[in-house]
C-alpha cells in the first residue's frame, strides 16, 4: 500500500508544474497593492553531475518567510526519467532550508541530472 502511495505521488509530481531553470533563481511575482504576495520555491542550483551516488548539496529557497514550516518536494531527473525525490523543510520564519543532497545510487555516477521543485 505504501509503495502504491509513493508511485501515485511521483506520478502526480510528473504532471504538476515544476520549476526548472538554468542556474538561476525563480522570480517572485506579486499582484497589485493590497493583494497577497505570491511565494515561490527556488533552488540554489538546478543541474549537476552525480558523484558518490548523490547530487551536489543544494538549498531550497522561499521567496517570503512563512509563519509555519514550509515543505517543498525536490525531484531528480536523469535522462528524462524521475529517479528520486525528497521533501525538504524550510523552517518557519526562514527563507532557506539547510543544505541537503539526494542519494540516487551508484548506478547513476557520472550522469547529468536536473532538479525540480514545487
C-alpha positions in Angstrom: 0.0 0.0 0.0 2.8 2.4 0.9 4.5 1.6 -2.4 1.3 2.5 -4.3 1.0 5.8 -2.5 4.6 6.7 -3.3 4.1 5.8 -7.0 0.9 7.8 -7.1 2.7 10.8 -5.5 5.6 10.6 -8.0 3.1 10.4 -10.9 1.3 13.5 -9.6 4.6 15.3 -9.4 5.4 14.5 -13.0 2.2 16.0 -14.2 2.3 19.1 -11.9 4.0 22.3 -12.9 7.6 22.1 -11.8 10.2 24.9 -11.8 13.2 24.1 -14.0 15.7 26.8 -14.7 19.3 27.0 -15.8 21.3 28.0 -12.7 19.1 31.0 -11.8 16.6 31.8 -9.1 12.9 31.6 -9.8 11.4 35.0 -9.9 8.9 36.3 -7.4 5.7 37.9 -8.6 3.1 39.8 -6.7 -0.3 41.4 -7.6 -1.4 44.9 -7.1 -1.1 46.7 -3.8 -3.2 45.1 -1.1 -3.1 41.7 -2.7 -1.3 38.8 -1.0 2.3 38.1 -2.0 2.9 35.0 -4.1 5.7 32.9 -2.5 7.7 30.6 -4.7 10.3 27.9 -4.1 13.7 28.0 -5.8 16.9 26.0 -5.7 20.5 27.1 -5.2 21.3 25.1 -8.3 19.2 23.1 -10.8 21.7 20.9 -12.7 24.9 18.9 -12.0 26.6 15.6 -12.3 26.0 12.7 -9.9 29.1 12.0 -7.8 29.4 9.4 -5.0 25.8 8.3 -5.6 24.2 11.7 -4.9 23.6 15.2 -6.1 25.6 18.2 -5.1 24.4 19.8 -1.9 21.7 22.4 -2.5 19.3 24.6 -0.6 15.7 25.3 -1.2 14.8 29.0 -1.1 11.4 30.5 -0.4 10.7 34.0 -1.7 8.9 35.1 1.5 9.1 33.7 5.1 6.1 31.8 6.4 4.6 31.6 9.9 4.8 27.8 9.8 7.3 25.4 8.3 7.0 25.1 4.6 7.7 21.9 2.7 9.0 21.6 -0.9 9.3 18.4 -2.9 12.5 18.3 -4.9 12.8 15.7 -7.7 15.9 14.4 -9.6 15.5 13.7 -13.3 18.2 11.8 -15.2 17.9 11.2 -18.9 14.3 12.2 -18.8 13.5 9.7 -16.0 12.3 10.6 -12.5 14.8 8.7 -10.3 14.4 10.2 -6.8 12.6 12.8 -4.8 12.8 14.2 -1.3 10.7 16.5 0.8 12.8 19.5 2.2 11.7 21.7 5.0 12.1 25.5 5.0 11.7 26.4 8.7 9.1 28.9 9.9 10.3 32.5 9.6 13.2 31.5 7.3 13.7 31.8 3.5 16.2 29.0 3.0 16.5 25.3 4.0 19.6 23.7 5.4 22.0 22.2 2.8 21.0 18.8 1.6 21.6 16.3 -1.2 19.6 13.5 -2.7 21.0 10.0 -2.9 20.2 8.3 -6.2 22.5 5.2 -6.1 25.9 4.4 -7.6 24.5 3.3 -10.9 24.0 7.0 -11.8 27.5 8.1 -11.0 28.9 10.4 -13.7 25.4 11.1 -15.2 24.0 14.6 -15.5 20.8 15.5 -13.6 18.2 18.2 -13.3 16.4 19.2 -10.2 12.8 20.4 -10.0 11.0 21.9 -7.1 7.3 22.5 -6.1 
